[in-house]
Amino acid sequence: TNAGYIYLATDSNGGTMYMSTGSAWTQAGLGVSGGSNIIAYVEFTASVALTTTIADIVDSGSKTYDGVTPVTIEFFAPGVNGPYGSGGEAEIHLYDSTTDLGIIGRIGFPGWGSGNVEMEAPVHCVRRITPSAASHDYKIRALSTTSSGANINAGAGGAATLMPGYIRVKKDA
């Protein structure tokens, strides 16, 4: 079946794309690369050494939500390692301002045989929620469950350098 033509246009500065089948224009371009679905995107380029005290990693900034539209909150770090010594973990928590919403990610430091092996891995954590109609400030905070040695690692990018980590909040509907 032939669905007809789809017309495409951008706003005057070329930033937002619209599409139409001839009767009404609707906003297009809501993919991960941009469009109006991105509410917040904040990068961090410095590694954070973790202790048993919770530490700030990255903050989305305060935004107002409508109480109806679901959002996806994403966190990415190119390298996370657990603390030295088997049994410890790096815990990554999702916060809304000062409220801990829970652990969104965790990486441990296993021990095999008579020695310990340090592991570092990229981490991508995602949580879909519908915020209440109010202002919310989503943050990623982290801690080590045991002694020091755990890290959330990021860099500025470039040859042989870690890429930035980020928090991204986007509309889901």
Protein Blocks (a to p, Z undefined) as FASTA:
>chain_A
ZZbjadddddfkopaccddehlaccdehiafkncjkbmbdcddfbdcdddfbdcdfbdeb
jaddehlaccddddddfbdcddehehiacdddddehjacfbjfbdcddddehjbccdddd
dddddddddddddddddddddddfbdehiacdddebdehiacddddddddfZZ
